[in-house]
Amino acid sequence: MAFRAAAVIWTALALAVNAVVHFWLAPQFDLVQTRLENGFVASLGQFFRVAAAANVILAILILVRPRRWSAFVATAASVVGLALTVSSTVAPIELPFGLPTIPAGPWLQLRIVAAAAEALAVVGSIVIASRRRL
C-alpha cells in the first residue's frame, strides 16, 4: 500500500516536471509553423503547450483518482511522449494531417530531463495499475 502511494506521488511529480519542461521549451518552437488545410496556422510551440497541459491534467488525475484506468491513460501518454522524445534525437518526425514536423536535435539537458520524467511516469503508472486501490 505504501509503495503504491509512493508511486502515485512520483508519477504525479514526473508528469509535473515534464509539463514544466514543455512549457519552458514552447516559446523556442513557436517559429516551427505549418498551415493546415483549413488555413489555420499551427506551431510546434502550441503542441508543446498542449502536451504540457495534458501532463498537468494527468498529474492531477493521478493524485485525485489513482485508478487503473487513469494509470493506463498516464502510461499511454508517457510512452508516446518518451517515444517522440527519443526518436526526435535521431531524425525529424513527420506528424500526420499536415501538422508541423518535430525537428531532430541532440540530447540536451532539458530533453534528458523530459525523457527521464516520462520514463519515471511510465514506471510509476504501471505500478499504480498493477497494485490494488489505495
N, CA, C and O of each residue as an XYZ file, in Angstrom:
536
protein
N       0.818     -1.188      0.000
C       0.000      0.000      0.000
C       0.868      1.260      0.000
O       0.577      2.210     -0.726
N       1.913      1.273      0.796
C       2.798      2.440      0.852
C       3.569      2.610     -0.446
O       3.829      3.733     -0.877
N       3.938      1.485     -1.074
C       4.676      1.558     -2.338
C       3.790      2.149     -3.432
O       4.258      2.932     -4.259
N       2.515      1.776     -3.434
C       1.588      2.322     -4.428
C       1.384      3.818     -4.189
O       1.329      4.597     -5.140
N       1.274      4.215     -2.938
C       1.131      5.643     -2.620
C       2.365      6.415     -3.068
O       2.254      7.525     -3.589
N       3.532      5.830     -2.865
C       4.764      6.472     -3.345
C       4.767      6.561     -4.863
O       5.220      7.558     -5.427
N       4.264      5.520     -5.530
C       4.200      5.536     -6.997
C       3.262      6.629     -7.497
O       3.530      7.258     -8.521
N       2.172      6.857     -6.784
C       1.247      7.932     -7.150
C       1.957      9.274     -7.061
O       1.834     10.108     -7.959
N       2.696      9.481     -5.984
C       3.398     10.760     -5.797
C       4.490     10.947     -6.841
O       4.592     12.015     -7.446
N       5.324      9.898     -7.063
C       6.414     10.093     -8.019
C       5.895     10.194     -9.448
O       6.510     10.874    -10.269
N       4.790      9.543     -9.767
C       4.219      9.672    -11.107
C       3.685     11.078    -11.316
O       3.918     11.684    -12.362
N       2.978     11.594    -10.339
C       2.454     12.960    -10.449
C       3.589     13.977    -10.553
O       3.507     14.923    -11.337
N       4.641     13.783     -9.769
C       5.798     14.696     -9.852
C       6.491     14.593    -11.213
O       6.896     15.607    -11.781
N       6.627     13.382    -11.731
C       7.260     13.202    -13.037
C       6.437     13.870    -14.137
O       6.993     14.510    -15.029
N       5.116     13.722    -14.074
C       4.254     14.379    -15.055
C       4.341     15.903    -14.920
O       4.324     16.618    -15.922
N       4.435     16.396    -13.686
C       4.566     17.835    -13.467
C       5.901     18.364    -14.003
O       5.946     19.432    -14.613
N       6.973     17.624    -13.779
C       8.285     18.030    -14.315
C       8.241     18.067    -15.844
O       8.763     18.996    -16.461
N       7.625     17.067    -16.444
C       7.509     17.038    -17.895
C       6.688     18.224    -18.400
O       7.002     18.795    -19.445
N       5.647     18.593    -17.672
C       4.842     19.753    -18.044
C       5.669     21.038    -17.981
O       5.585     21.875    -18.879
N       6.455     21.193    -16.938
C       7.303     22.386    -16.804
C       8.305     22.462    -17.957
O       8.509     23.533    -18.529
N       8.918     21.355    -18.293
C       9.884     21.340    -19.407
C       9.190     21.739    -20.705
O       9.733     22.538    -21.469
N       8.000     21.198    -20.970
C       7.303     21.536    -22.211
C       6.851     23.001    -22.234
O       6.933     23.657    -23.272
N       6.374     23.513    -21.095
C       6.030     24.940    -21.039
C       7.267     25.805    -21.259
O       7.191     26.832    -21.932
N       8.386     25.407    -20.707
C       9.633     26.153    -20.831
C      10.126     26.174    -22.286
O      10.603     27.200    -22.770
N      10.006     25.041    -22.970
C      10.509     24.929    -24.341
C       9.552     25.484    -25.397
O       9.983     25.779    -26.511
N       8.290     25.631    -25.082
C       7.285     26.031    -26.072
C       7.641     27.309    -26.839
O       7.513     27.317    -28.064
N       8.081     28.388    -26.183
C       8.397     29.600    -26.950
C       9.511     29.403    -27.985
O       9.523     30.075    -29.017
N      10.428     28.500    -27.718
C      11.523     28.254    -28.663
C      11.029     27.567    -29.930
O      11.692     27.633    -30.965
N       9.877     26.909    -29.863
C       9.353     26.179    -31.014
C       8.169     26.881    -31.673
O       7.506     26.296    -32.530
N       7.896     28.120    -31.289
C       6.802     28.864    -31.913
C       7.099     29.208    -33.374
O       6.177     29.445    -34.154
N       8.365     29.236    -33.743
C       8.724     29.569    -35.117
C       8.573     28.395    -36.078
O       8.545     28.596    -37.293
N       8.476     27.171    -35.555
C       8.267     25.993    -36.397
C       6.766     25.907    -36.653
O       6.008     25.416    -35.816
N       6.342     26.398    -37.840
C       4.920     26.516    -38.135
C       4.559     25.784    -39.420
O       5.413     25.467    -40.249
N       3.274     25.532    -39.552
C       2.719     24.968    -40.773
C       1.299     25.483    -40.934
O       0.639     25.841    -39.959
N       0.843     25.514    -42.173
C      -0.528     25.935    -42.443
C      -1.356     24.684    -42.711
O      -1.069     23.917    -43.630
N      -2.380     24.496    -41.897
C      -3.257     23.345    -42.049
C      -4.232     23.576    -43.197
O      -4.317     24.681    -43.731
N      -4.964     22.539    -43.572
C      -5.855     22.610    -44.729
C      -6.927     23.680    -44.604
O      -7.328     24.265    -45.610
N      -7.395     23.946    -43.408
C      -8.449     24.944    -43.222
C      -7.904     26.366    -43.103
O      -8.657     27.297    -42.817
N      -6.604     26.538    -43.320
C      -5.987     27.852    -43.264
C      -5.441     28.218    -41.899
O      -4.786     29.251    -41.759
N      -5.689     27.408    -40.899
C      -5.198     27.649    -39.543
C      -3.693     27.415    -39.509
O      -3.204     26.412    -40.027
N      -2.964     28.340    -38.899
C      -1.519     28.192    -38.746
C      -1.245     27.580    -37.379
O      -1.654     28.118    -36.350
N      -0.549     26.452    -37.384
C      -0.213     25.765    -36.134
C       1.294     25.772    -35.958
O       2.048     25.570    -36.910
N       1.718     26.006    -34.733
C       3.151     25.975    -34.444
C       3.451     24.802    -33.526
O       2.579     24.315    -32.806
N       4.681     24.364    -33.565
C       5.109     23.283    -32.688
C       5.059     23.728    -31.227
O       4.833     22.907    -30.338
N       5.267     25.012    -30.976
C       5.145     25.549    -29.626
C       3.751     25.350    -29.053
O       3.599     25.083    -27.861
N       2.717     25.481    -29.911
C       1.352     25.235    -29.448
C       1.182     23.782    -29.021
O       0.509     23.498    -28.031
N       1.784     22.872    -29.759
C       1.678     21.462    -29.399
C       2.461     21.152    -28.129
O       2.073     20.274    -27.358
N       3.561     21.868    -27.908
C       4.287     21.714    -26.644
C       3.406     22.175    -25.483
O       3.392     21.548    -24.424
N       2.674     23.267    -25.680
C       1.781     23.746    -24.623
C       0.636     22.771    -24.372
O       0.238     22.564    -23.226
N       0.105     22.174    -25.431
C      -0.948     21.170    -25.281
C      -0.404     19.962    -24.506
O      -1.068     19.440    -23.612
N       0.807     19.528    -24.860
C       1.424     18.395    -24.145
C       1.641     18.750    -22.676
O       1.422     17.916    -21.798
N       2.068     19.976    -22.408
C       2.274     20.405    -21.024
C       0.955     20.418    -20.263
O       0.889     19.946    -19.128
N      -0.090     20.952    -20.875
C      -1.397     20.980    -20.219
C      -1.916     19.564    -19.975
O      -2.505     19.291    -18.930
N      -1.702     18.670    -20.928
C      -2.123     17.280    -20.751
C      -1.380     16.635    -19.588
O      -1.971     15.870    -18.825
N      -0.100     16.933    -19.447
C       0.672     16.391    -18.325
C       0.181     16.934    -16.998
O       0.148     16.200    -16.011
N      -0.199     18.197    -16.948
C      -0.748     18.775    -15.716
C      -2.061     18.088    -15.359
O      -2.280     17.716    -14.207
N      -2.930     17.922    -16.350
C      -4.219     17.267    -16.121
C      -4.017     15.832    -15.647
O      -4.695     15.377    -14.726
N      -3.083     15.120    -16.279
C      -2.810     13.742    -15.871
C      -2.222     13.672    -14.463
O      -2.550     12.762    -13.701
N      -1.360     14.621    -14.114
C      -0.796     14.637    -12.757
C      -1.891     14.840    -11.723
O      -1.903     14.170    -10.690
N      -2.809     15.758    -11.993
C      -3.920     15.989    -11.070
C      -4.815     14.754    -11.014
O      -5.258     14.354     -9.937
N      -5.079     14.156    -12.164
C      -5.921     12.958    -12.218
C      -5.320     11.809    -11.420
O      -6.028     11.111    -10.694
N      -4.014     11.618    -11.558
C      -3.337     10.542    -10.818
C      -3.395     10.805     -9.312
O      -3.557      9.872     -8.525
N      -3.266     12.066     -8.912
C      -3.339     12.384     -7.489
C      -4.756     12.228     -6.934
O      -4.945     11.736     -5.821
N      -5.745     12.650     -7.717
C      -7.128     12.638     -7.243
C      -7.784     11.269     -7.407
O      -8.497     10.813     -6.513
N      -7.550     10.613     -8.542
C      -8.170      9.323     -8.847
C      -7.117      8.319     -9.304
O      -7.044      8.013    -10.494
N      -6.305      7.805     -8.396
C      -5.277      6.838     -8.801
C      -5.878      5.447     -9.051
O      -5.717      4.528     -8.248
N      -6.556      5.324    -10.157
C      -7.209      4.074    -10.526
C      -6.484      3.451    -11.720
O      -5.599      4.059    -12.322
N      -6.886      2.221    -12.043
C      -6.256      1.543    -13.181
C      -6.420      2.327    -14.477
O      -5.461      2.497    -15.229
N      -7.616      2.797    -14.735
C      -7.869      3.484    -15.995
C      -7.061      4.776    -16.095
O      -6.538      5.091    -17.164
N      -6.951      5.524    -15.007
C      -6.160      6.767    -15.061
C      -4.670      6.446    -15.198
O      -3.929      7.188    -15.844
N      -4.238      5.347    -14.592
C      -2.839      4.928    -14.745
C      -2.559      4.489    -16.182
O      -1.482      4.763    -16.712
N      -3.520      3.809    -16.820
C      -3.335      3.401    -18.212
C      -3.252      4.620    -19.134
O      -2.455      4.641    -20.072
N      -4.072      5.627    -18.863
C      -4.025      6.857    -19.671
C      -2.669      7.542    -19.490
O      -2.066      7.989    -20.465
N      -2.189      7.625    -18.251
C      -0.884      8.231    -17.982
C       0.238      7.421    -18.627
O       1.198      7.988    -19.149
N       0.114      6.095    -18.589
C       1.122      5.243    -19.216
C       1.167      5.492    -20.717
O       2.241      5.671    -21.291
N      -0.002      5.502    -21.348
C      -0.056      5.699    -22.796
C       0.525      7.053    -23.192
O       1.321      7.142    -24.127
N       0.131      8.093    -22.487
C       0.640      9.433    -22.805
C       2.150      9.520    -22.596
O       2.854     10.139    -23.394
N       2.641      8.910    -21.539
C       4.077      8.963    -21.245
C       4.883      8.130    -22.229
O       5.983      8.524    -22.615
N       4.349      6.983    -22.641
C       5.053      6.151    -23.632
C       5.146      6.888    -24.964
O       6.198      6.882    -25.604
N       4.056      7.521    -25.385
C       4.081      8.283    -26.641
C       5.063      9.444    -26.529
O       5.843      9.686    -27.450
N       5.031     10.160    -25.414
C       5.965     11.269    -25.220
C       7.407     10.814    -25.201
O       8.272     11.459    -25.794
N       7.674      9.717    -24.532
C       9.030      9.180    -24.491
C       9.487      8.741    -25.881
O      10.628      8.986    -26.271
N       8.600      8.099    -26.618
C       8.945      7.661    -27.975
C       9.247      8.851    -28.876
O      10.194      8.808    -29.662
N       8.451      9.916    -28.769
C       8.710     11.118    -29.577
C      10.007     11.791    -29.154
O      10.767     12.263    -30.000
N      10.262     11.837    -27.858
C      11.497     12.459    -27.373
C      12.728     11.710    -27.864
O      13.680     12.319    -28.351
N      12.705     10.393    -27.736
C      13.863      9.591    -28.133
C      14.032      9.587    -29.646
O      15.143      9.761    -30.146
N      12.939      9.390    -30.379
C      13.073      9.290    -31.830
C      13.401     10.634    -32.487
O      13.990     10.661    -33.567
N      13.027     11.743    -31.852
C      13.355     13.041    -32.441
C      14.825     13.414    -32.247
O      15.271     14.436    -32.766
N      15.568     12.617    -31.522
C      17.008     12.851    -31.444
C      17.720     12.242    -32.642
O      18.847     12.623    -32.956
N      17.070     11.303    -33.310
C      17.674     10.597    -34.442
C      17.339     11.272    -35.758
O      18.226     11.518    -36.575
N      16.052     11.578    -35.973
C      15.605     12.151    -37.242
C      14.370     13.008    -36.990
O      13.678     12.822    -35.990
N      14.093     13.943    -37.892
C      12.866     14.724    -37.751
C      11.647     13.810    -37.832
O      11.667     12.798    -38.532
N      10.600     14.168    -37.122
C       9.390     13.359    -37.105
C       8.307     14.089    -37.896
O       7.916     15.205    -37.555
N       7.839     13.449    -38.942
C       6.743     13.986    -39.743
C       5.424     13.622    -39.074
O       5.064     12.446    -39.014
N       4.708     14.608    -38.575
C       3.427     14.361    -37.935
C       2.327     14.286    -38.993
O       2.449     14.919    -40.042
N       1.266     13.534    -38.744
C       0.195     13.401    -39.739
C      -0.678     14.644    -39.825
O      -0.556     15.558    -39.009
N      -1.549     14.672    -40.806
C      -2.568     15.699    -41.005
C      -1.981     17.083    -41.257
O      -2.640     18.087    -40.987
N      -0.757     17.154    -41.769
C      -0.142     18.436    -42.073
C       0.372     19.190    -40.868
O       0.675     20.379    -40.968
N       0.477     18.521    -39.723
C       0.973     19.174    -38.510
C       2.466     19.459    -38.654
O       3.129     18.827    -39.476
N       3.008     20.390    -37.881
C       4.417     20.739    -38.025
C       5.339     19.560    -37.719
O       5.042     18.712    -36.877
N       6.450     19.534    -38.419
C       7.454     18.498    -38.219
C       8.236     18.776    -36.941
O       8.618     19.915    -36.673
N       8.472     17.727    -36.156
C       9.301     17.863    -34.960
C      10.751     17.743    -35.415
O      11.157     16.682    -35.889
N      11.542     18.813    -35.280
C      12.919     18.748    -35.773
C      13.798     17.844    -34.916
O      13.562     17.665    -33.721
N      14.802     17.288    -35.549
C      15.774     16.466    -34.814
C      16.690     17.386    -34.027
O      16.946     18.521    -34.430
N      17.174     16.893    -32.912
C      18.083     17.677    -32.095
C      18.894     16.779    -31.195
O      18.531     15.623    -30.979
N      19.966     17.282    -30.676
C      20.824     16.466    -29.806
C      20.202     16.298    -28.420
O      19.217     16.950    -28.073
N      20.807     15.405    -27.645
C      20.364     15.188    -26.270
C      20.852     16.349    -25.412
O      21.955     16.304    -24.868
N      20.043     17.373    -25.295
C      20.363     18.500    -24.432
C      19.783     18.250    -23.048
O      19.019     17.306    -22.847
N      20.149     19.101    -22.094
C      19.755     18.883    -20.702
C      18.248     18.760    -20.513
O      17.789     17.847    -19.827
N      17.470     19.663    -21.108
C      16.023     19.611    -20.911
C      15.399     18.398    -21.589
O      14.392     17.876    -21.111
N      15.981     17.946    -22.689
C      15.476     16.740    -23.345
C      15.744     15.517    -22.468
O      14.914     14.611    -22.388
N      16.891     15.495    -21.821
C      17.216     14.396    -20.910
C      16.275     14.417    -19.706
O      15.804     13.368    -19.265
N      16.003     15.605    -19.177
C      15.081     15.731    -18.047
C      13.684     15.259    -18.448
O      13.033     14.532    -17.698
N      13.224     15.672    -19.632
C      11.898     15.258    -20.101
C      11.835     13.744    -20.297
O      10.862     13.107    -19.893
N      12.858     13.173    -20.908
C      12.870     11.718    -21.132
C      12.898     10.964    -19.802
O      12.208      9.956    -19.646
N      13.680     11.442    -18.856
C      13.736     10.777    -17.550
C      12.398     10.889    -16.830
O      11.945      9.923    -16.217
N      11.761     12.056    -16.897
C      10.456     12.235    -16.255
C       9.405     11.341    -16.906
O       8.573     10.750    -16.218
N       9.446     11.246    -18.233
C       8.487     10.372    -18.925
C       8.718      8.910    -18.563
O       7.761      8.160    -18.373
N       9.981      8.501    -18.466
C      10.285      7.115    -18.090
C       9.813      6.825    -16.659
O       9.254      5.761    -16.395
N      10.036      7.765    -15.741
C       9.547      7.589    -14.370
C       8.024      7.538    -14.318
O       7.449      6.778    -13.537
N       7.374      8.345    -15.148
C       5.911      8.328    -15.193
C       5.394      6.997    -15.726
O       4.381      6.487    -15.249
N       6.087      6.435    -16.714
C       5.689      5.122    -17.242
C       5.795      4.069    -16.146
O       4.855      3.308    -15.915
N       6.937      4.028    -15.476
C       7.140      3.026    -14.424
C       6.130      3.225    -13.291
O       5.517      2.264    -12.826
N       5.963      4.456    -12.855
C       5.031      4.724    -11.768
C       3.597      4.385    -12.113
O       2.876      3.815    -11.294
N       3.182      4.730    -13.311
C       1.794      4.439    -13.688
C       1.564      2.942    -13.863
O       0.459      2.459    -13.615
N       2.580      2.203    -14.285
C       2.441      0.741    -14.352
C       2.319      0.169    -12.948
O       1.532     -0.751    -12.727
N       3.078      0.693    -11.999
C       2.965      0.245    -10.607
C       1.564      0.545    -10.074
O       0.962     -0.296     -9.407
N       1.048      1.729    -10.362
C      -0.298      2.100     -9.892
C      -1.330      1.141    -10.482
O      -2.223      0.673     -9.775
N      -1.208      0.852    -11.766
C      -2.189     -0.029    -12.422
C      -2.099     -1.469    -11.918
O      -3.097     -2.189    -11.899
N      -0.923     -1.877    -11.517
C      -0.754     -3.290    -11.121
C      -1.076     -3.545     -9.653
O      -1.253     -4.699     -9.262
N      -1.157     -2.519     -8.845
C      -1.435     -2.685     -7.412
C      -2.915     -2.446     -7.129
O      -3.633     -1.854     -7.934
N      -3.339     -2.911     -5.993
C      -4.734     -2.707     -5.590
C      -4.965     -1.247     -5.214
O      -4.017     -0.491     -4.998
N      -6.216     -0.868     -5.140
C      -6.579      0.524     -4.834
C      -6.025      0.978     -3.494
O      -5.757      0.177     -2.598
N      -5.862      2.296     -3.389
C      -5.432      2.906     -2.126
C      -6.522      2.798     -1.091
O      -6.348      3.255      0.039
